[in-house]
Amino acid sequence: MARVKTFKRERFTERVLSEVNSIFRTQLSDPRLRLVSATRVELSSDYSRAEIYLDSYDAEIKEQAKEAAARIAGKVRTGLARVLGVRHVPEIKFFVDTQYEAEKNIEQLLDS
């Protein structure tokens, strides 16, 4: 039974990630969000909260994009409600994804 729950959770997480990226590209007018991608989603165990991590090739706009995304979190949540077909859409919080920078730092440490 745990395997089914894990699969369902992964599928839901992937769908949220895909739809958030779609909303950023098509439904929002803020140009800062068009240069950003949602890279991963972490859901709480009861699906009530979603942490969405954002990344961009332009390091200068990452923090600005996070702030812009936080301002329109309600619109993103409404967009998710339309396409996900679930009774309760998770509360959304946005974070800057620093995973790539951390991996790069580790590689540099290992190379030296």
C-alpha positions in Angstrom: 0.0 0.0 0.0 2.9 2.4 0.7 4.2 1.9 -2.8 0.8 3.1 -4.2 0.8 6.2 -2.0 4.4 7.0 -3.0 3.5 6.7 -6.7 0.4 8.8 -6.3 2.4 11.4 -4.4 5.2 11.5 -7.0 2.6 11.8 -9.8 0.8 14.6 -8.0 4.1 16.4 -7.3 5.1 16.2 -11.0 1.7 17.5 -12.1 2.0 20.5 -9.8 5.5 21.2 -11.1 4.4 21.0 -14.7 1.3 23.1 -14.2 3.2 25.8 -12.2 5.6 26.1 -15.1 2.8 26.3 -17.5 1.1 29.0 -15.5 4.3 31.0 -15.3 4.7 30.8 -19.1 1.1 31.5 -20.2 -1.1 33.1 -17.6 1.1 35.7 -15.9 2.2 39.1 -17.2 5.3 39.6 -15.0 8.3 39.3 -17.2 10.5 38.2 -14.3 8.5 35.0 -14.0 8.9 34.1 -17.6 12.7 33.7 -17.1 12.2 31.4 -14.1 11.5 27.7 -13.9 10.0 25.7 -11.0 12.6 23.0 -10.5 11.0 20.9 -7.7 8.0 20.7 -5.5 8.0 19.4 -1.9 4.6 18.5 -0.5 3.7 18.1 3.2 2.5 14.7 4.2 -1.1 15.8 4.2 -0.8 17.6 0.8 -1.8 20.9 2.5 1.4 22.8 1.8 3.7 22.9 -1.2 7.2 24.3 -1.3 8.0 25.3 -4.9 11.7 25.9 -5.7 12.5 28.4 -8.5 15.7 28.7 -10.5 16.9 30.8 -13.4 20.0 31.1 -15.6 20.1 34.8 -14.6 21.3 34.8 -11.0 20.5 38.4 -10.6 16.7 37.9 -10.9 16.3 34.8 -8.7 15.4 36.7 -5.5 13.2 39.2 -7.4 11.4 36.4 -9.1 10.8 34.7 -5.8 9.3 37.9 -4.4 7.1 38.3 -7.5 6.0 34.7 -7.3 5.1 35.1 -3.6 2.9 38.1 -4.5 0.9 36.1 -7.1 0.8 32.8 -5.1 -3.0 33.1 -4.9 -3.3 33.3 -8.7 -1.0 30.3 -9.1 -3.1 28.4 -6.6 -6.3 29.3 -8.4 -4.8 28.2 -11.7 -3.8 24.9 -10.1 -7.3 24.4 -8.8 -8.7 24.7 -12.3 -6.5 22.0 -13.8 -5.7 19.6 -10.9 -9.3 18.6 -10.1 -8.7 18.1 -6.4 -10.8 19.3 -3.5 -8.1 21.1 -1.7 -5.2 22.8 -3.4 -2.0 23.1 -1.3 -0.9 26.4 0.2 2.0 27.6 -1.9 5.3 29.0 -0.7 8.2 29.9 -3.1 11.9 29.5 -2.5 15.0 30.0 -4.5 16.6 26.7 -5.5 20.2 26.7 -4.5 20.8 23.0 -5.2 22.8 23.7 -8.4 25.2 26.2 -6.6 25.7 23.7 -3.8 26.6 21.0 -6.2 29.0 23.3 -8.0 30.7 24.2 -4.7 31.1 20.5 -3.8 32.6 19.8 -7.2 35.1 22.6 -6.8 36.0 21.3 -3.3 36.5 17.8 -4.7 38.6 19.0 -7.6 41.0 21.0 -5.4 
